[in-house]
Structure formats: structure tokens, C-alpha cells
């Protein structure tokens, strides 16, 4: 009797590669005041605690902008701004410190929970805050004195790493001290970006009200390249009266990517589990900003044998692909082209050239089950066709038992056995009775 695995088991197995990938990595999470005020705040804290328990090094930079605004409004104080930055006079600073301090205590309390009926049960998380950031005043700009609004002067990288090495979550707020003992109000996005760069973090993660960055049709953009992000930020600056959470994150993420941070992620603080889905699923749920495309085409190496086998074995068992032994794969590995995403092989295909006839066979096409709704097969076909043309190949052919219509949709036409290269004719398996199709390049 065959028992199907549960969704929990399947999801856990799919996340396994990411568990290995993320363990020991440093992530800077930017938790703005809007996220802290959201109904989903408790779940976000639980998920951050889970990341910590999985061996991920976390610096949590929190903001308190809406909390500060509410406090000032209650006191009847109207903040003054210049070039999008709050002018923090002494009276305003007192309310900034009160609001930031209150958020700091709330966060610490949340991470200290250990009730048996909560996700925090038995977590015993050590949360550390301190003078990890040294500030300096913004000074006078255009004749405007920013008073206690400041910018970063120094980040205590050694101190932060010492705490991370002890598996503590480092908590950094929007108020920092200067060498003169004064306090300054800093944007949390600026702090998070600087810390990520100085720590050479693996990821910078932020939150906004939407599910990442959405296009004109309201669809989430799963991936955004650096150049596109810069254009989008410029457009938002022209449209927005004051910078949104998305714009503030984009500005920091662009700077982080330019400084070498591999990935920046923007998620919704309304969506329960968004952080976990983004980091531990194949396609994620928010928007990922990267310097280059996340999915890369490359030639296979001997180290990729295991990944290729995991892709093709299910198709071999179903009779869709001809079975290839590990030894055969090792001998033919140079013929394989892969699509790789975050270190995982999600698709493969092989190209066998018959130079004398100026023909090439596209074979062993396999796409991971979670990516078959995309266009990876078409992308592989185009990539191999271009590669074949560069080698002087004029015609590409395939042998298939199950995918004849798909190849016909791509422009292939059915051919006879006598139209194949002579060597391939000799190897034709009459028991499989594969259909033969070809396309001119």
C-alpha cells in the first residue's frame, strides 16, 4: 500500500536545501514602525526567532516612524522636514527617544516569550542591544540646522560579530549616540543598509504594506535587477510627495547591492509567514533585488551529477526519458546545460552535436516539478539552439515519446528515421518508438 506524503512533509523536504544554504549566513532585517504596528507583528517576531534557531545570524534594525509621529501629534507638536528628513530639535528628540525606547522594550519582551502554546516555546533567545552604531550630526544644509538628526559615523563590526557568534539577535534602533555623548535620530533604513554593507551580510530584508514591489497591473515582481530598481526608484521619487516604505527600502537595497550584498528582499508585513516563504521556498513570495539574474544558465560540471540525477530519475521511472547511469552522465557531463537558482539545479538539457551532418540532438530535457508552470523549457531550447548555431549547426532534432505536441508548438516538424544522422539511426530504439522532430536554425 502506497501512502502519500503530507503537504507538511513535502514542504519540509523542499525547504531542506535552503536550510543548509542559509545556516551560518548573516541577514540584516529591517523592521519598520509600520510592520511593528501591524496585526501580523507577532508572527513576524516568531518567524525571526525561528530563523535564529536554524543557525541564521540576525541583525534586526527597527524603526519607529509612525510611533514617533503619533507621540508628537498627541503632544501637539508638528515636525518640520527638509529634503525628506525630519528636523529633530531637542523637544522632538525627547519624544523620539521615548518612542524608540518603547519599541525596543516591546521587541525584547516579544523575543523573551516562552509559553508552551506559542511558537516561541523553549526558544531562549538572547537579544542584545547596545552602542553598535556611532552617529554624527547632519549639520546645517541650505541654511537649515537639522539639530539632532544625524547620520552614521561608525559601525562596531567586531562587537556585532561577537554577539552573532554567540547566537544572539542583535537589535539596533533609530537612535544612536555620538562621541560627544549626544543622541541623534537616524533613519532605520540607513542604519540597516550601512550595517549590512559593513558586515558583508548575505541578505538585506525589508517590509512594506504590499507583497513586495507590484507592477502596473498589481502583480508582484518576483525579481528586480539593479538597473530596473534604479529606474523604478527614480519614477517613485517623482510621483511621491514623501518617500514610501518601498522607496526607502529600494534606496537602501540599491546601495547594498552595489556594495556587494548578493540579495535584498522586500516582503509584506501583512502576510503571515512571508519571511519563511521567501527564504525557504523555490519561488518565494515577495520581490528579490539582485545585481544579476537569480536564474543562471551554465555548463554542467562533474559536481552537478547528483542534482541532474534528482531531476531526471522521476522522468526515467515514468518512461519519459531513457535511463542514464551515473557513469554515462559522468562521461557526457560536458554536453549538459543547466539552469541554476540560488545554488539549486532547477532544469537541465543535453546537446549532442553531429558536426558532419550539421545537426544536433536536444536530449534529456528535465525541469523541476515546481518550475514547470514557467518557461524554463522554452528558455533551455532557445539557449541550446543559440549555442548550436555558434558551432555551425543548421538543424536541431529531438526524439520524444511524450512531448511531441510541445515541440511542435515550438516550431518542430516530424521527420523520418532516414533524416537523422547516420550514427543516430544506428542507435535508434525501435522498442521505444520515439517520434522524431526537427527544426531548422
N, C-alpha and C positions, 0 to 999 in steps of 0.2 A: 504494500500500500504506500503510495507516494503522498507525502504530506507537504503541502505548500508552505513556504516560509512566510512569516507575517511581515507586514509593512515595516514594523519596528526592526526586524532582523535585516531586511533588505536595506533599509536606510542606514542602519549601523554599519553594515558591510560596505556600502558605498562611501561612507564617510571615513573609513579606515585609512585610505591613502592620505587624506588631509590631516588626520590625527598625527601621522608620522611626519608629514611635511611641516606642520605648524609647531610641533613640540620644540621648545627651546628658542623659538623666534620671538622677537621684540615687536610689540604692537602698541602704538600710541592711539588711544581712543579719545576723541573729542566729544564730550557730552555737554551740549549747550544747555542753557537755562530752560529753553522751551521743552527739551527732552525730559529734564528733571521735573517739570511741571505737568508732564503728560500722564494720562492714566496708566500707560504701559511702563512707567518708570521702574516699578518693582521688578517686572520681568526682565528689563534690560540689566538691572543690577544682578539678578540671578544668573543671567547668561554670561556676564562678565566674570562672575565668580566661578562659573563652570569652565571658562577658558583658563582661568588661573589654576584650577585643579588639574587641567590637562597639560600643565607644564609650559603654558604660554606666558611670556614675560610682559606684563601690562603696566603701562603708564596711563593713568586716567586723568585727563585735563578737563576740568569742569568750568562752565561759565555760569553767570548769574544775571544776565542782562534783563530779562523780564522781572526777576525778583527785585533787582535794584530799581527798575522803573516803577514798580508797584509801591515800593517803600517810599520813593521820592514823591510820588503822586499823593500818597496818604499824608505826607508831611506838607503838601502844598508847594513843593519845590519843582521848578521847571528847569530841566537840564539844558545847557547850551552846547551846541555842537559846532565844529569847524572841520570841513572836509571829511565828514562822516565819523569823526571821533568825538567822544564826549569830553567836554572840558570839566575836569574834576577838581573843583575848588575844595577847600577844607571842609565845608559843611557837607558837600556831596560825598566826599571821601568817607566821612563817618558812616553814612548810610550804605556805601559800597562795602565797607568792611563788615558791617552788621549783616548784610545780605549774604556776602560770600562766606562769612563765618557760619551762618545758619545752614547754608547748603553743605558746607564741609562737615558739620556735625551730623546732618541728616544722612549723608553718604556713608560716613563712618559707622553710624548706627545700623544702616541697611546691611552693610558688609559684616556686621557683627552678629546678625541673626543666626540662630541655630536650632530653631524649633523643629521637632521631628516631622511635622506635617508640611514642611516647606522645602523647596529645592536647596536651601542653604543648610539643611541638616548635616551636622558633622563637618562643615566646611573649614572652620577655624582659620579664617583668612586674616593675615596680618596686613593692615592698611597703614601706610606710613606717609605722613605729610611733613613738610619742613621747608627750609630756605634753599631749595634746589635751584631756584631762579633768582638772579640778582638783576634789579631794574635800574633804570636811569630815566630822568625826566625827558619828555619830548621837547620841552623848552618852549621857545617863542617862535611861532610860524606866522608869517604875514602880519606881524604885529599882535597876534593873538597868543596869550600865555595859556598853555594847556594845564598849568598848575600841577596837580598830582596825577595827570595822565602820563603814562610812561611807555618805555619800550625796553626790550631785553638787552641787558649788557653782558650777562654771562649765564651759562647753564652748567651746573655741577654734574658733569657726566659721570665722574668717578663715584660720587655719592649715590646717584640714581642706580648705577650698575651694582653697587654693593647691596642695595636693598632688593633689587631684582634677583640677584644671585641667591638671596635668602628666601625667594619665592613670595616676597611681599608685593602687594599692589601699591605703586607709588601714586599718590594723589596730589595733584597740583591745581591750585585755584587761580583766579584772575587778579589777585592782589599779591605783589612781590615787594620785597624790601630793597633798599639801595645801600651802598657802602656807607652812607651818612646816617643810616638808621631810619630813613623816611619810608613811608608806604606809597606805592604807586598802583594805579588802576591800569591793567593791561588787557587787551582783547584775548580771550581764551584761544581763538583760532591762531593768533600769532604765537602764543606760547606753545601750543601743540605742534605747530609746524617747526618751530625752532628746536624743540626737544627731539622731534622725530629725525630731523637732519643731523643734529649733534650726536644722537645715539646711533645713527646709521640704522634706523629701525627698518623692519621688513614691511610694515604696513602703517598707514595713517588712516583712521576710520572716523567718519563723522556722521551726524544725524540731521535730518530735516523733516519737514511735515509730509513730504511726498515720498514715494517709493524710489528714491534716487533722483536722477535727472530725467525729466519727461520731455518728449518731443512735442511738436505742434498738435499731434493727434492724441496726446495724452498717454502715449505708450512709454514705458520705462526704457531708457537706453542702457542696455547691459554693459556696454563698453564704450569708453570715450578716450580717443587718443589725445596726446598733449596739444597738438596743433588745433584740433577741433575744440578742445576745452578752452583754449585761449580766445578763439573766436566767439564762443558762447559767452564767456565772461565779459568780453567787450560789449556784446549785444545787451546783456543783462544790465550792465552799468548805465547804458543809455536809456533803458526802459524803467529802471527802478529809482524811485525818489530817495530811498535809503537802502543800503545793501541787505539782501535777504540772507537767511542762513545758508542757502545753496550757494549764493555768490561769495559769501565769506569763506565757505569751505573750498570752493573752486580756486580762489586766490591762494589759499594755503596749500592745496593739493598740487597746483601747478608748480609752485616754488619747491615743494617737496620732491616732485618727480624730476625736476631739473637738477636737483641736488643729489639724485641717485636713489631715492626711495622707489622700490620696484612697483608697488601697488598702493593706490589710495581708493577707499570705498566710501560711498555715500548711501545711507540707509534711512528708512522711515522710522521715526520714534513711535509711530502709532502701531506698527505691525509687530505683533507678538512673535518672537523668535527670529526676527530679521537678521540679527547678528549671527546666529547659528546657521541659518540657511545660506547666508552669504559666504561663510567661511568653510562650511562642510558639505556643500552640495556642488554638483558639476556645473550648473549654470548660474548659481547664486540667485539673488532676488533684488538687488539694488543696482547701482551703477559703479563700475570699476574704471578708474582712471589709470592709464598706463602710458609709459613713454613709447612703447611699441605694441603691436598687436599681441594679445594674450595667446591666441592660437597661432602656432608657427608650423610651417612646412619645413621638413628637413629630411636628409637621408638617414636611414636606419644604421645602427651600429650593432656589434655583437652583444652589447649590454641591453639592447631592446628586445631580445628574443622572448623573454618572459612576458613582456607587455603585448607583443604580437600574438603569442600563443593564447593569451587570455581573451583576445578579440576573436580569433579565428576558430578556436576549438568548438564553441557552440554551433557555429555555422557548418563546421565539418561533421559534427554529430547529427545535424539535421539533413546532411547530404547536399547542402548548398555549395560547399567548397570541397575540392579534392583534398584529402588529408595529406598534410606535410609533416614529416618527422622533424624533430629538433635538429638532427644532423643536416637534413636538407635545408632547413631555414638558415642554419649557420653558413652553409655553402653559398646560399643565394641572397644573403642579407644585403649585399650591395645593390640589389635590384629593388629594394623596398623603399618607399617614400611614406613618411608618417605625418600625421597632424598631431601636434602635442599641445596640451593646455596645462599650465601650472605643473609641469613635470609628469603629466599623465598622457599616455598614448590613447587618443580617442578615435583614430581612424588610420587605416593603412591600405596600401595597394602596391603591387609589384609591376615592373615594366621589364619585359624581356624583348630585346631587340634582335631582329634578323636583318642584318645590315645589307646582305647581298640582295634580298628582295625589297629592301627599303620599307620593311613592315615591322611593327612591334605589337606585342601582346600585352594588354592590360589584364592582370590577373590578381587573384587573392584580395579582392576588394572587401573590406570589412569596416563597419562603423559601429561604435559603441551604441548599445541599445538606447541610452539616454540622449543620444545626439542624432537619431535617425529622422527626427522631425525637421532638422535643419537642412542645409545644402552641402553637407560635407562631401557626399558622393560626387556631386557636380563639381565641387572645388577640386577634389582629387583628379577627376577626369581632365579638367582644364589644365591643372598643373602638369600632369603626366603628358598630355598632348603637346604642351609647350616645350617640355623637356625633350620629347621625342623629335619634334621639329628641329630643335637645335642640333640634333645628331644626324640630321639628314633623312629622317623617317618621313615617308609620304602617306602611310596608311596605318591606322590603329585598328586592331581587331580584338574581339573578346569571344570566349566560349562560356556559355551560361545555360543552366538548366531551369532557373527560376526568375531571372531578371530581364528576359527578352524585351518586354514592353518598356521597361525603364530605359534601356539602352536605345530603343527605337525613338523614344521621346527626345533623346539627346542627339538624334540625327544618324544613328547607326542603321545600316540596312543588312538584311540577311544575305549571306553568301554561301557558296558550296565548299565542300572539303577541298576540291581541287584548286581553290583560290587561296588556300593557306600556304605558308612557306613549306617547302618540301620536308624539312626536318619536323615541323609541327604535324604534318599529315601522318608521318610515321608513328607519332606518339598519340594519335587521336584514340580516345577510349570509346569504343563502339557500345559498351555496356551503359555508359552514362548518357550517350546520345545527345550530347550538348549541342545547343543551337550556336551557329557561328554568325557573328555580325561584325561589320567593319565600317569605318568612317574615314574619308579622305581628310588629310590635314592641310 
